[in-house]
Amino acid sequence: MISVTHFAVHGEQFGDVAEQSGDFAERARTALAVLAQRPGFLRGSLGRSTDGPGDWVLITEWENVGSYRRALGGFEVKLHAAPLLGEALDLPSSFEPLLEVAPGGAALTRASDRDPGADD
């Protein structure tokens, strides 16, 4: 499962973009460190837009949707990651990987959990 969470760290509500971006990046680092300790966590990254200095994404990958959901219930996650995640833009953030391509072009295709006959 892939979680792509979008953030806008700019505008009047945030004041100085440079100062707020530094604070945001540090809080995101803490959130990733806490999430990384949860079972099922595979990897995570924080990215900043090359087009807009206040636009960020927090990307995490999980073994499955259940491990992601259980991770969100952990005490440390509620304390350090949930407040940050609560600032996210209201956009879809959870995705199932259906195609992965490795360097050299080797492709791995997966069936969707949403396909007819799949368990919900």
Secondary structure, DSSP 8 states (H G I E B T S, - for coil): -EEEEEEE--SGGG--HHHHHHHHHHHHHHHHHHHHTSTTEEEEEEEE-SS-TTEEEEEEEESSHHHHHHHHTSHHHHHHTHHHHTTS-SS--EE---EEE-TTS-EEE---TTSTTS--
